[in-house]
Amino acid sequence: MIPNKKPKSRNELRIRRRNRGRKKIAGTASQPRISVYRSLTNIFAQVIDDDKGVTLASASTIAKDLRDSLKGLKKAEKAKLVGKKLAEICKAKGIENVVFDRGGYRYQGRVKALADGAREGGLQF
């Protein structure tokens, strides 16, 4: 290691991983991208059309319609319900096929639970 070289933070490393994945994954009108952001307490998901740069749908643990039903659940269970809610919103808008973007996070735990919930809700990816 180079002396006096400060190691990168966990978030900077995650952003580098996210950008590497974005080179290969892009959402289109026919197959938009599900983008995941995970904070310590909450999880957020958006369905994005990258061609137009528009968010088509979103769901999170802080959304008013989900907040009350999430009390007392574990984080992974909350993420699964967020995935189901996102799938429900997408179905209402006629979106069935999507591309999953894990946002630089490992595909395990809450990220996997969100993806499983979206699949159970009827999205295909």
N, C-alpha and C positions, 0 to 999 in steps of 0.2 A: 504494500500500500504506500502511496505517496505521502511523505510527511506533511502535516498541516492540512491535509485534505479532509474536509468535514464529510462524514458519511451522510448519504441522502436519507431523508425521513421516509417513513413507511408510506405516507400519502404520495410523495414524489415518485416512489418506486411503483405504486399502484397506478398512477397516472401514466407512467411510461408503458406499463403492461397494457393499460386500456388503449393507448394510442397505437400500439403494435396490433392489437385486435381490430381496431377500427379500419386499418388498411385493408383487411380482408372482408369485413362485414359492412354492408350498407343497406339501408332500408329504402324500398321503392314504394310506389303507390300500390302495387299489387301485393307486395310482401314487405310491410314495414318492419322496423327494428324495435324490439323491446329493450330499453335501456334500464339498467338497475343501478340504484345508488343505495348504499347501506351505511347508516350512521350507527352509533353505539346503541341507540334505543329504538330507532325507526328504520323502515325500509320504504323506498320510493321506486315506482316503476312508471315508465312512459312508453307509449307507442309512437314512434317517430317516422315520418316520411322524409328521408334525407334529401331527396331530389328537390322538394319544395322548401325544406327546412321548417316543417310544421309538426307540432305535437298533435296527434290525432286523438289520443286518450291518455288518461293517467289515473293512478290509484296509489294510495299510501296509507300508512298506519295512522296518519294524523287527519285523514279526510273525515269530515263530519258524519257522513253516512256509515262509516265503519268504526269510528272511535268507540262508541258505546258497546258494540258487540265484541270488541277485542279485550275488554277488561278481564284480568285474571288468567290470560293465556300466556304461554311461553312464546319467545321471539319467533321460533320456527313455525309455530301454529299461526301466529299473526301473519307471517310472510305468505303462508299457504292461502289464507283467506284473502290477502291482497291480490294474489295471483288469480284466484277465482273471480274476484270483483273486476279485475282488469279484463279477464276473458269475457265476462258478462257485458261490459261496456263495449268491447270490441265486436262482439256478436251483434249487439244492437246497431252498430255502425256498418255492419257487413264485412268486417275483417275476420278472416279465418286462418290465413297463412301468415306467419311472422318469422323473423330471424331473431334469435336470442343473443343479446350482448350482455355478458356478465360484468362488464365494466372494470375489468382488471382484478376482480375478486375470484377466489377459488370457487369452483362449482361444487360446493358442499354447504351444509347447514342451511342458513336462511335463503341463500341464492338458489339452491336446489329446491327448497320448499316452495319458493315463489314460482319457479318453472313448473314444478309438479302441479301446483294449484292452477296455473294457466292451462296446462294440458288437460286437467280434469274438467276445467270449464269449457273446453272444446277448441282451444287454439292448437294449431299444428305447427311444429317446428322441429 
